[in-house]
Amino acid sequence: MRGRWPARGVLAALLAWAPGAATAESAPPPLLGGLITQTRVLYPLQVGEWKASGETRYPDQGLGVSVRYVSADSWLDLYVYPAGPAAAYRLDELAAHERGQMLQAGHSLGSPAHAEALQALELPGEDGRGRVPARAVAVAYPRQRLGSMMLLFARNLYLVKARASAPARVPPEQLLERVREFMGEVSAQLRIRSTGACWLPQRVELVDVLPDPEAPPVLASYRGDTAAAPSAVALVDAAQVLHQEAARAGELAAALAAAVYPGCVAPEAIEPQVPPHLREIRIEYLAPADRRAAPKAPSLGRPRLRSRGTG
C-alpha cells in the first residue's frame, strides 16, 4: 500500500468533495459532501479526577459535539468535530488557528491575553498502540485571574480537542500536565467510527487501465509486490481496480479505504458494543433542511449497552 497527498488541490478536493454536482436549485450537500454520513463516538465517563457531567450537540454540525468534564477545582471540555482526511497533515495550521481564537476571546472581552508558543507532543494511540502527534498551548487571562490550556490531535477524520481552565494560581505547566494525562487516557479509549461515501468497497470501478499512481487524482495505490505495478488505486470518490483483480475488488477497496479514510467502516459495521465505562454519541449528517437541533447538555444517565458487534 502506498499513500500520498501530493498537491494542495487534492487536499482542497478532499475537504470540499461532494458526489455529484449540485445545481443552484438543489439543497446544499451534507457535511463533507456525503464523505461521512454517520459517526459513532465512544468516550470515557471518567478519566482520573475528571468526571463527565454533560454533552452538547451544536446546531451547526460542523462544530460536532462536546463533553464537559469537571474536577474539584477545574473544568475541561472535550470537543470532537469533523475535519476530513487531511486534518492530520494540517495539525500545525489548525492548532495555530485555535491559539489565535483563544487570544481573540480575551481581546473581545477587553482583556489582554498572553499565549505561549505551540508545543509538540505525542499521545498513546487507540488501545495504546503507537503514538499520536498532538499540539498544545497555554493562554493566560490576567484580568480574569484565569489560565487556559488547549490540546489538539487528529483521529479518524475528526479533530479531538481539550480546553481546560483553572484559577491563575495553578501554574501553566501543572495544568498542561493534567490535560496531557487526561488526553493520553482519552486517546487510548476514544473510539470514532464513520461510514458514508468514504467506504470505498461500495464505490468500486473495474477498469482495464489504472491512472498513473503519481498523478494528482490518485490518493493511494495498492501493490501486491513493491516491484509490481498497482492493481488498485483510491481516488477521492472511488476505488478503481483492474478487471483481473475483480474477485478481490472489495478486499482491495477496503485496504485503500483504511489508508485514505481511517476509521471508515461498512454501514452494517457502524454499530459498536458499548462497555459500561464508555458512553456513545450517535451522529447523523443530514442536509440542512432535514437537521433537527438536539437539546444541549443532557444528563448523562446510564450508558446504553448494545448487543451487536462491530463486524
C-alpha positions in Angstrom: 0.0 0.0 0.0 1.3 3.4 -0.9 -0.5 6.6 0.3 0.2 10.0 -1.0 -1.1 13.6 -0.5 0.7 15.2 -3.4 -1.0 18.5 -4.1 -2.8 21.3 -2.4 -5.6 20.9 -5.0 -6.1 17.3 -3.9 -6.4 18.4 -0.2 -8.9 21.0 -1.2 -11.0 18.4 -3.1 -11.0 16.1 -0.1 -12.3 18.8 2.2 -14.9 20.1 -0.2 -15.8 17.0 -2.3 -19.5 16.2 -2.9 -20.6 13.2 -5.1 -22.5 14.7 -8.0 -22.7 18.4 -9.0 -25.2 20.5 -7.1 -27.5 22.8 -9.1 -28.5 26.2 -8.0 -31.9 24.9 -7.1 -30.7 21.9 -5.1 -30.2 21.8 -1.3 -26.6 22.2 -0.1 -24.8 18.8 0.2 -24.5 17.1 3.5 -21.4 17.7 5.6 -18.2 16.8 3.8 -20.3 16.2 0.7 -21.5 12.9 2.0 -18.0 11.6 2.6 -19.3 11.0 6.1 -23.0 10.3 6.7 -22.9 8.6 10.2 -20.4 8.6 13.0 -20.3 6.7 16.4 -18.2 8.2 19.1 -17.4 6.3 22.3 -15.8 8.3 25.1 -14.9 7.5 28.8 -17.2 8.6 31.5 -14.4 9.2 33.9 -10.7 9.9 33.4 -8.7 10.1 36.6 -10.0 13.0 38.6 -12.2 14.2 35.7 -15.9 13.1 35.6 -18.1 13.7 32.5 -21.2 15.8 33.5 -22.9 16.6 30.2 -22.9 16.6 26.4 -23.6 19.4 23.9 -24.6 18.9 20.3 -24.1 22.0 18.2 -26.8 23.1 15.7 -24.0 23.7 13.2 -23.0 20.1 12.6 -19.6 21.2 11.5 -18.9 22.1 15.2 -19.5 18.5 16.2 -20.1 17.6 19.9 -18.5 18.4 23.2 -18.4 16.8 26.6 -17.9 18.7 29.8 -15.7 17.1 32.5 -15.3 18.5 36.0 -12.8 18.0 38.8 -12.5 19.6 42.3 -11.2 23.0 41.1 -11.3 23.0 37.3 -13.4 22.2 34.3 -12.5 20.8 30.9 -14.4 20.5 27.6 -13.6 17.7 25.2 -14.6 18.6 21.6 -15.0 16.1 18.7 -15.7 17.6 15.3 -15.3 16.5 11.7 -12.2 17.8 9.8 -11.8 15.4 6.9 -8.9 13.1 5.9 -6.4 16.0 5.6 -6.6 17.0 9.2 -3.6 15.0 10.4 -1.5 16.7 7.8 -2.6 20.2 8.8 -2.2 19.8 12.5 0.2 22.7 13.0 -2.0 25.0 10.9 -5.2 24.0 12.8 -3.5 24.3 16.2 -2.2 27.8 15.3 -5.8 28.8 14.4 -7.0 27.6 17.8 -4.3 29.6 19.5 -5.4 32.7 17.7 -9.1 32.1 18.6 -8.1 31.8 22.3 -6.3 35.2 22.1 -9.2 36.7 20.3 -11.6 35.6 23.0 -9.6 37.6 25.6 -9.4 40.7 23.3 -13.2 40.6 22.6 -13.8 41.0 26.4 -11.4 43.9 26.5 -8.9 41.8 28.4 -5.3 41.3 27.5 -4.2 37.7 26.9 -0.8 36.1 26.7 -0.3 32.9 24.7 2.8 30.7 24.8 4.3 29.0 21.7 2.7 25.8 20.5 4.1 22.7 22.0 4.6 19.5 20.0 3.9 16.3 22.0 2.8 12.7 21.5 -0.1 10.7 23.0 -0.8 7.0 23.1 -2.8 5.7 20.1 -6.1 3.8 20.2 -5.8 1.0 22.8 -2.3 2.3 23.5 -1.0 1.2 20.1 1.6 3.5 18.5 2.0 7.3 19.1 -0.3 10.1 18.0 1.1 13.6 17.3 -0.6 16.4 19.2 -0.2 20.2 19.8 -0.8 22.1 23.0 -0.8 25.8 24.0 -1.3 27.7 27.3 -3.0 31.1 27.4 -3.2 33.4 30.5 -6.0 35.9 31.1 -4.6 38.0 33.9 -7.6 40.3 34.4 -9.8 37.2 34.9 -7.1 35.6 37.0 -7.6 32.5 34.8 -5.4 30.2 32.9 -6.5 28.1 29.9 -5.0 25.2 28.1 -5.7 23.7 24.7 -4.6 20.3 23.4 -5.4 19.0 19.9 -5.0 15.8 17.9 -6.5 14.2 14.8 -8.3 10.8 14.8 -10.2 9.0 12.1 -11.4 12.0 10.0 -12.0 14.1 13.2 -10.2 16.6 15.4 -10.2 15.9 19.1 -9.6 19.0 21.3 -9.5 19.6 25.0 -9.9 23.0 26.5 -9.3 23.3 30.3 -9.4 26.3 32.6 -8.2 26.7 36.1 -7.5 29.6 38.6 -4.4 31.6 37.8 -2.8 30.2 40.9 -2.5 26.8 39.1 0.9 27.0 37.2 0.6 26.5 33.4 3.0 23.6 33.5 0.8 21.9 36.1 -2.4 22.5 34.1 -0.6 21.2 30.9 0.4 18.0 32.7 -3.1 17.4 33.9 -4.5 18.0 30.4 -1.8 15.8 28.9 -2.6 12.9 31.3 -6.3 13.4 30.6 -5.9 13.4 26.8 -3.5 10.4 26.9 -6.3 8.4 28.5 -8.9 9.7 26.2 -6.7 9.0 23.1 -6.3 5.4 24.2 -10.0 4.9 25.0 -11.7 7.0 22.4 -13.5 5.2 19.5 -14.6 7.1 16.4 -16.1 5.1 13.5 -17.8 6.6 10.5 -19.5 5.5 7.3 -20.6 7.1 4.1 -19.0 7.5 0.7 -15.7 7.0 2.5 -16.5 3.3 2.4 -14.8 2.6 -0.9 -16.0 -1.0 -1.4 -19.4 0.4 -2.2 -17.8 2.7 -4.9 -15.6 0.2 -6.9 -14.9 0.8 -10.6 -13.4 -2.1 -12.6 -11.1 -0.8 -15.3 -8.7 -2.1 -17.9 -6.0 0.5 -17.1 -5.3 2.4 -13.9 -4.3 6.1 -13.8 -0.7 6.9 -13.2 -0.2 6.3 -9.4 1.9 9.5 -9.3 -0.9 11.6 -10.8 -2.6 14.1 -8.5 -6.1 12.5 -8.6 -4.6 9.3 -7.0 -4.5 9.3 -3.2 -3.2 5.8 -2.6 -2.3 2.7 -4.6 -2.2 -1.0 -3.8 0.7 -3.2 -5.0 0.9 -6.9 -4.2 4.6 -6.6 -4.6 6.7 -3.5 -4.2 8.2 -4.1 -7.6 4.8 -4.7 -9.3 2.5 -2.3 -10.9 -0.5 -1.2 -8.9 -3.6 -3.4 -9.0 -5.9 -0.8 -7.4 -5.9 2.9 -6.6 -8.0 5.2 -4.5 -9.4 8.4 -5.9 -11.3 11.0 -3.8 -14.7 9.4 -4.5 -14.0 5.8 -5.7 -11.7 2.8 -5.8 -10.5 1.7 -9.2 -9.5 -1.9 -9.5 -8.1 -3.8 -12.5 -10.6 -6.3 -14.1 -8.2 -9.2 -13.5 -8.5 -8.5 -9.7 -12.3 -8.4 -9.7 -12.5 -11.4 -7.4 -10.9 -9.5 -4.6 -12.0 -5.9 -5.5 -13.9 -5.5 -2.2 -10.8 -6.5 -0.2 -8.5 -4.1 -2.1 -11.0 -1.3 -1.8 -11.3 -1.9 1.9 -7.5 -1.7 2.3 -7.5 1.6 0.3 -10.3 3.0 2.5 -8.3 2.2 5.6 -5.3 4.0 4.3 -7.1 7.1 2.9 -10.1 7.3 5.2 -9.1 5.9 8.6 -12.0 4.9 10.8 -14.4 4.5 7.9 -16.3 1.2 8.0 -19.1 -0.6 6.2 -22.7 0.7 7.1 -23.5 -2.6 8.6 -20.5 -2.4 10.9 -21.1 1.0 12.3 -22.9 0.0 15.5 -20.4 -0.6 18.3 -20.6 -2.5 21.6 -20.6 0.0 24.4 -18.7 -1.1 27.5 -20.1 0.2 30.9 -17.2 2.7 31.3 -17.8 4.3 28.0 -20.8 6.3 26.5 -21.9 6.5 22.9 -22.7 9.6 20.9 -24.5 8.9 17.6 -24.1 11.5 14.9 -26.0 11.5 11.6 -25.1 14.1 9.0 -28.1 15.3 7.1 -28.9 18.0 4.5 -29.5 21.3 6.4 -33.3 21.2 5.8 -33.5 17.9 7.5 -31.5 18.7 10.6 -33.1 18.7 14.0 -31.4 20.6 16.8 -30.7 18.4 19.7 -31.1 19.6 23.3 -27.8 20.8 24.9 -26.1 19.4 27.9 -28.4 16.5 28.8 -27.9 14.4 31.9 -25.6 11.6 31.1 -27.7 9.0 32.8 -26.6 5.3 32.3 -24.7 4.5 29.2 -26.6 2.5 26.6 -25.4 -1.1 26.0 -25.7 -2.8 22.7 -25.5 -6.4 21.8 -24.5 -6.1 18.2 -20.8 -6.3 17.4 -18.7 -4.2 15.1 -18.4 -6.8 12.5 
